[in-house]
């Protein structure tokens, strides 16, 4: 499909401890998104450095990528923060990025044409 969505969607990126992605995806869907993509990662923060026998342990993370329409961005973001308890220390981080162009998400393209 050569059609593209142009500037009317945002990417919400959530980074949380392993095992919490399901809660984030459920919150995003409740707020109106169609779903998301979860990737595995590793990360550390200043408070989470742990030493065991001289080895620093990195904690596993889940990175959730959620594409949403501009008009749903605030609602989805707030729902993720609330349900994911992101505003509590050590629970994760969430941020929003502008999408200049996007292709390959057929269900969003169909919606845009309707």
C-alpha positions in Angstrom: 0.0 0.0 0.0 1.6 3.3 -1.1 -0.7 5.5 1.0 0.9 7.1 4.1 -0.4 8.7 7.2 1.0 12.3 7.3 1.6 13.9 10.7 -1.7 13.1 12.4 -0.3 10.4 14.7 2.1 10.3 17.7 4.4 7.5 19.1 4.1 6.9 22.8 7.1 5.1 24.2 6.8 3.4 27.6 9.8 1.8 29.3 8.9 -0.4 32.3 10.3 -3.3 34.4 9.9 -6.7 32.8 6.4 -8.1 33.4 4.6 -4.7 33.4 4.0 -4.3 29.6 0.6 -6.1 29.7 -0.7 -3.4 32.1 0.6 -0.6 29.9 -1.0 -2.2 26.7 -4.3 -2.7 28.5 -4.3 1.0 29.6 -3.5 2.2 26.1 -6.3 0.1 24.6 -8.8 1.3 27.3 -7.9 4.9 26.2 -8.6 4.1 22.5 -5.6 2.7 20.8 -5.6 -0.4 18.7 -2.6 -2.1 20.4 1.1 -1.8 20.6 4.5 -3.5 20.1 6.6 -4.7 23.0 10.4 -5.1 22.8 12.8 -6.4 25.4 15.7 -4.3 26.6 18.1 -3.8 29.5 18.7 -0.7 31.5 20.1 0.8 34.6 19.5 4.0 36.6 21.7 5.5 39.3 19.5 4.1 42.1 19.3 0.6 40.6 23.0 -0.2 40.4 23.5 -3.4 42.3 26.8 -5.1 43.0 27.1 -8.8 43.5 30.6 -10.2 43.6 31.9 -7.1 41.7 29.4 -7.5 38.8 26.8 -4.8 38.0 23.4 -6.4 37.3 21.3 -4.7 34.6 17.6 -5.0 35.1 15.5 -6.2 32.1 13.0 -3.8 30.7 10.0 -3.9 28.4 9.7 -1.1 25.8 6.2 -0.6 24.5 5.6 1.4 21.3 2.1 2.7 20.8 1.0 4.6 17.8 -2.0 6.8 18.4 -4.0 9.6 16.7 -3.1 13.1 17.8 -6.5 13.7 19.4 -6.0 10.6 21.6 -2.5 11.3 22.7 -3.2 13.1 26.0 -5.8 10.6 27.1 -3.6 7.5 26.2 -0.6 9.1 27.9 -2.5 9.9 31.1 -4.0 6.4 31.2 -0.6 4.8 30.9 0.9 7.0 33.6 -2.0 6.3 36.0 -2.4 2.5 35.4 1.3 1.9 35.1 2.0 4.1 38.2 4.7 5.8 36.1 4.8 8.8 38.5 6.1 6.5 41.3 9.9 6.0 41.7 11.3 3.0 39.8 8.1 2.2 37.8 9.3 3.4 34.4 9.2 6.3 32.0 6.8 7.3 29.2 7.3 9.9 26.5 5.7 11.1 23.2 7.4 11.6 19.9 6.0 13.2 16.7 5.7 10.9 13.7 6.5 12.7 10.5 5.4 9.8 8.3 4.3 6.2 8.8 3.5 3.4 6.5 2.8 -0.3 7.0 0.0 -0.1 9.5 -2.9 -1.1 7.2 -5.7 -0.8 9.8 -4.8 2.8 10.5 -4.7 3.6 6.8 -8.1 2.1 6.3 -9.5 4.2 9.2 -7.9 7.4 7.6 -9.7 6.6 4.3 -13.1 6.2 5.9 
